[in-house]
Amino acid sequence: METRQPIGYRWRSSKFFILATVGLALFAETFLYGFLVPILAHMLEVRLGIDPSETQKYTTTLLSIHGLLTVLVAPVVAHFADKTPNRKVPLLMALTLCLVGTILVAWTPSVWALFLGRYLQAVGGSATWIVCFAILLDCTAAENLGKITGITMTFVTAGIISGPTVAGVLLELFGYWATWSVPMIILVLDIIAPLLMIQTRDLPSTSTKTDTPSPLNGDETITDETTALLSDNTSPPPKPDAVDPVDRDTPSPRKGFHRIILSDYAPTPSTGYIRLGKHGYRINVFLSSTPVFLSCRFIGYAP
């Protein structure tokens, strides 16, 4: 008996919709990261009443802690993401955590609430990146992986560029809460999209066939995709005595994932890690120093 497909199965399970969902989620994370920079001085000095001479210190601390938490949380999130059969659940949890953190940051009742909201954004953002790329690997063929990754990184770059721009313009024209309504709306749309998304792995199996061989055909050989095309079915199986007892008794040593990546395939992954680290360093230096530089250049304030 076949299982009835959900409503809108064709477009909800399409590669385009899955790619759009992943792209929107990654866009929101990079958008949020840079969105805080132009309005952070306003939050610290106007809403919290902190002395302007401490603005640079708080800005650097908030951005640095975000990166530090991402480094600490990412391996843990990646481990559990691989164990989870349904990618939608961890993605929804990560986006919800980002939304809660964003509300707390926008509210800013105190310094500790600002830091707590930033912590939640860091954890949720790290989980979103990991789960989104896991979804891409699930639904993308190997020959199209580079193209799909390039399209996805376009969303990432768009978030980096538009976040600070939108925040600064909206704060100047419409005020504080109207500015924060934009990332909250984006995150709500982010949460709705995975709820609608359907991955093939989420559907129950409709197959009624069994792989158990029939007792009436006991003389038939069972083949699968791993069977050689020109195999000789008449050749007898190898005898146990033909196997070297040393090789049979010695178990092959097991290596951990990071040991394999960093030793067996070095220097390719290590080079990628270094390049990503340098890229993040440049972005953090630019975002943390820009507000103070502009204050000194155009307002005349020197910390």
C-alpha positions as CSV (number, residue, x, y, z in Angstrom):
1,M,0.0,0.0,0.0
2,E,1.5,3.3,-1.1
3,T,1.7,6.2,1.4
4,R,-0.1,9.4,0.3
5,Q,2.2,12.3,-0.5
6,P,1.9,15.5,1.6
7,I,0.1,18.5,0.1
8,G,2.4,20.5,-2.1
9,Y,5.0,17.7,-2.2
10,R,6.4,18.6,-5.6
11,W,7.4,22.2,-4.7
12,R,8.1,21.5,-1.0
13,S,10.6,18.8,-1.9
14,S,12.1,20.5,-4.9
15,K,15.8,21.2,-5.0
16,F,15.1,24.9,-5.6
17,F,13.0,25.3,-2.5
18,I,15.5,23.4,-0.3
19,L,18.3,25.6,-1.7
20,A,16.3,28.7,-1.1
21,T,15.6,27.6,2.5
22,V,19.3,27.0,3.2
23,G,20.3,30.2,1.4
24,L,17.8,32.3,3.4
25,A,19.0,30.7,6.7
26,L,22.7,31.5,6.0
27,F,21.8,35.0,4.7
28,A,20.0,35.7,8.0
29,E,23.1,34.6,10.1
30,T,25.5,36.8,8.2
31,F,23.0,39.6,8.1
32,L,22.6,39.4,11.9
33,Y,26.3,39.4,12.5
34,G,27.0,42.7,10.7
35,F,23.6,44.2,11.6
36,L,24.6,44.9,15.1
37,V,27.8,46.9,14.3
38,P,26.3,50.3,13.2
39,I,23.7,50.4,16.0
40,L,25.9,49.0,18.8
41,A,27.2,52.4,19.8
42,H,23.6,53.7,20.1
43,M,22.6,50.7,22.2
44,L,25.6,51.0,24.6
45,E,25.7,54.8,25.0
46,V,22.0,55.8,24.7
47,R,20.0,52.8,25.9
48,L,22.5,51.5,28.5
49,G,24.2,54.8,29.4
50,I,27.7,53.5,29.1
51,D,30.5,56.0,28.8
52,P,31.6,56.5,25.1
53,S,35.2,55.8,26.0
54,E,34.2,52.1,26.7
55,T,32.4,51.6,23.4
56,Q,35.4,50.1,21.6
57,K,36.0,47.7,24.5
58,Y,32.4,46.4,24.5
59,T,32.3,46.2,20.7
60,T,35.5,44.1,20.5
61,T,34.3,41.9,23.4
62,L,30.9,41.1,21.9
63,L,32.3,40.3,18.4
64,S,35.2,38.2,19.9
65,I,32.9,36.2,22.1
66,H,30.7,35.4,19.2
67,G,33.6,33.8,17.3
68,L,35.0,32.0,20.4
69,L,31.6,30.4,21.2
70,T,31.3,29.3,17.5
71,V,34.7,27.5,17.7
72,L,33.7,25.7,20.9
73,V,30.2,24.8,19.9
74,A,30.7,23.8,16.3
75,P,32.3,20.3,16.9
76,V,29.5,19.4,19.4
77,V,26.8,20.5,17.1
78,A,28.4,18.7,14.1
79,H,28.5,15.4,16.1
80,F,24.8,15.5,17.0
81,A,23.8,16.7,13.5
82,D,25.3,13.6,12.0
83,K,23.4,11.4,14.5
84,T,20.1,13.0,13.7
85,P,18.1,11.4,10.9
86,N,15.9,14.5,10.4
87,R,17.8,17.7,9.6
88,K,14.7,19.9,10.1
89,V,14.6,19.5,13.9
90,P,18.1,20.8,14.6
91,L,17.7,23.6,12.0
92,L,14.4,24.7,13.6
93,M,16.0,24.6,17.1
94,A,19.0,26.7,15.8
95,L,16.8,29.3,14.2
96,T,14.6,29.6,17.2
97,L,17.6,30.1,19.4
98,C,18.7,32.9,17.0
99,L,15.3,34.5,17.2
100,V,15.3,34.4,21.1
101,G,18.8,35.9,21.1
102,T,17.9,38.6,18.7
103,I,14.9,39.6,20.8
104,L,17.1,39.8,23.9
105,V,19.8,41.8,22.1
106,A,17.2,44.3,20.7
107,W,15.5,44.7,24.1
108,T,18.8,45.4,25.8
109,P,17.6,45.9,29.4
110,S,21.1,45.5,30.8
111,V,24.7,44.7,29.8
112,W,24.3,41.0,30.9
113,A,21.2,40.6,28.8
114,L,23.0,42.0,25.8
115,F,25.8,39.5,26.3
116,L,23.4,36.6,26.9
117,G,21.5,37.4,23.7
118,R,24.8,37.5,21.8
119,Y,25.7,34.1,23.2
120,L,22.4,32.6,22.0
121,Q,23.0,34.1,18.6
122,A,26.5,32.6,18.4
123,V,25.3,29.1,19.3
124,G,22.2,29.2,17.1
125,G,24.3,30.7,14.2
126,S,26.9,28.0,14.4
127,A,24.3,25.3,14.4
128,T,22.5,26.8,11.5
129,W,25.7,26.9,9.4
130,I,26.5,23.2,10.1
131,V,23.0,21.9,9.6
132,C,22.5,23.9,6.4
133,F,25.6,22.5,4.8
134,A,24.6,19.0,5.9
135,I,21.3,19.5,4.1
136,L,23.1,20.6,1.0
137,L,25.2,17.5,1.0
138,D,22.1,15.3,1.4
139,C,20.3,16.7,-1.6
140,T,23.2,17.6,-4.0
141,A,24.9,15.3,-6.4
142,A,28.7,15.3,-6.3
143,E,29.1,16.8,-9.8
144,N,26.9,19.8,-8.8
145,L,28.4,20.4,-5.3
146,G,30.7,23.2,-6.4
147,K,27.9,25.1,-8.3
148,I,25.4,24.8,-5.4
149,T,28.1,25.8,-2.8
150,G,28.8,28.9,-5.0
151,I,25.2,29.9,-5.1
152,T,24.9,29.4,-1.3
153,M,27.9,31.6,-0.6
154,T,26.3,34.3,-2.7
155,F,23.6,34.5,0.0
156,V,26.3,34.6,2.6
157,T,28.1,37.5,1.0
158,A,24.8,39.3,0.5
159,G,24.1,39.1,4.2
160,I,27.6,40.4,5.1
161,I,27.1,43.4,2.8
162,S,23.5,44.3,3.5
163,G,23.5,43.8,7.3
164,P,25.4,46.9,8.3
165,T,24.0,49.0,5.5
166,V,20.3,48.2,6.3
167,A,20.9,48.7,10.0
168,G,22.5,52.2,9.6
169,V,19.9,53.5,7.2
170,L,16.9,52.3,9.1
171,L,18.2,53.6,12.4
172,E,18.7,57.0,10.9
173,L,15.3,57.1,9.1
174,F,12.8,55.1,11.2
175,G,14.2,54.7,14.6
176,Y,15.4,51.9,16.9
177,W,12.5,49.3,17.0
178,A,11.7,49.7,13.3
179,T,15.3,48.8,12.6
180,W,15.2,45.6,14.7
181,S,11.9,44.5,13.1
182,V,13.7,43.6,9.9
183,P,16.0,40.8,11.2
184,M,13.1,39.5,13.3
185,I,10.9,39.2,10.2
186,I,13.7,37.5,8.3
187,L,14.1,35.0,11.2
188,V,10.4,34.3,11.3
189,L,10.4,33.5,7.6
190,D,13.5,31.4,8.2
191,I,11.6,29.3,10.7
192,I,8.5,28.9,8.4
193,A,10.6,27.7,5.5
194,P,12.0,24.5,7.1
195,L,8.5,23.7,8.4
196,L,7.4,23.6,4.8
197,M,10.5,21.9,3.4
198,I,10.3,18.2,2.7
199,Q,13.5,16.1,2.3
200,T,13.3,12.7,0.7
201,R,14.8,11.1,3.8
202,D,11.8,12.5,5.8
203,L,9.3,10.3,3.9
204,P,8.4,6.8,5.0
205,S,9.3,4.0,2.7
206,T,6.6,2.9,0.3
207,S,8.3,-0.3,-0.8
208,T,6.5,-3.6,0.0
209,K,9.2,-5.8,-1.4
210,T,11.5,-7.8,0.8
211,D,15.1,-8.6,0.2
212,T,14.8,-12.1,1.8
213,P,15.5,-14.8,-0.8
214,S,12.7,-17.2,-1.5
215,P,13.2,-20.8,-0.2
216,L,12.0,-22.1,-3.5
217,N,14.9,-20.6,-5.3
218,G,17.7,-21.6,-3.0
219,D,20.1,-22.3,-5.9
220,E,19.9,-18.7,-7.1
221,T,22.7,-16.3,-6.4
222,I,21.7,-12.9,-4.9
223,T,23.3,-10.0,-6.5
224,D,23.3,-6.3,-5.7
225,E,25.1,-3.1,-6.8
226,T,28.4,-4.4,-5.2
227,T,28.5,-7.6,-7.2
228,A,31.1,-7.7,-10.0
229,L,29.6,-7.6,-13.5
230,L,31.9,-10.4,-14.8
231,S,32.0,-12.5,-11.6
232,D,32.5,-16.2,-11.9
233,N,29.7,-17.9,-10.0
234,T,31.2,-21.3,-10.3
235,S,34.4,-20.5,-8.5
236,P,34.5,-21.8,-4.9
237,P,34.8,-19.4,-2.0
238,P,38.3,-18.9,-0.5
239,K,39.3,-21.3,2.2
240,P,39.9,-19.9,5.7
241,D,43.4,-21.5,5.6
242,A,44.3,-19.4,2.6
243,V,44.2,-16.2,4.7
244,D,47.4,-15.2,6.5
245,P,46.8,-15.9,10.2
246,V,48.8,-12.7,11.1
247,D,46.5,-10.5,9.0
248,R,43.4,-12.3,10.3
249,D,44.3,-11.9,14.0
250,T,45.6,-8.3,13.8
251,P,42.7,-5.7,13.9
252,S,43.2,-2.7,11.7
253,P,43.7,0.4,13.8
254,R,40.8,2.9,13.8
255,K,41.5,6.6,13.3
256,G,39.4,9.5,14.4
257,F,37.9,11.9,12.0
258,H,40.2,14.8,12.8
259,R,43.3,12.6,12.7
260,I,42.4,11.4,9.3
261,I,41.6,14.9,8.0
262,L,44.7,16.6,9.5
263,S,47.2,13.8,8.8
264,D,46.2,11.5,5.9
265,Y,44.8,14.3,3.7
266,A,47.0,17.2,4.8
267,P,47.8,19.9,3.7
268,T,44.5,20.4,1.8
269,P,42.1,20.7,4.8
270,S,44.7,22.5,6.9
271,T,45.1,25.1,4.2
272,G,41.3,25.6,4.1
273,Y,41.2,26.0,7.9
274,I,43.9,28.7,7.8
275,R,42.2,30.6,4.9
276,L,38.9,30.5,6.7
277,G,40.5,31.7,9.9
278,K,42.2,34.6,8.1
279,H,38.9,35.6,6.4
280,G,37.1,35.7,9.8
281,Y,40.0,37.7,11.3
282,R,39.8,40.3,8.6
283,I,36.0,40.7,9.0
284,N,36.2,41.0,12.8
285,V,38.9,43.6,12.6
286,F,37.0,45.6,10.1
287,L,33.7,45.4,12.0
288,S,35.1,46.1,15.4
289,S,37.2,49.1,14.4
290,T,34.9,50.8,11.9
291,P,32.5,52.5,14.3
292,V,35.2,54.1,16.4
293,F,37.1,55.2,13.3
294,L,34.0,56.9,11.8
295,S,33.3,58.6,15.2
296,C,36.8,60.0,15.2
297,R,36.7,61.0,11.5
298,F,33.3,62.6,11.2
299,I,32.1,63.4,14.8
300,G,35.4,64.4,16.3
301,Y,35.2,62.0,19.2
302,A,38.4,60.3,20.2
303,P,38.3,57.4,22.8
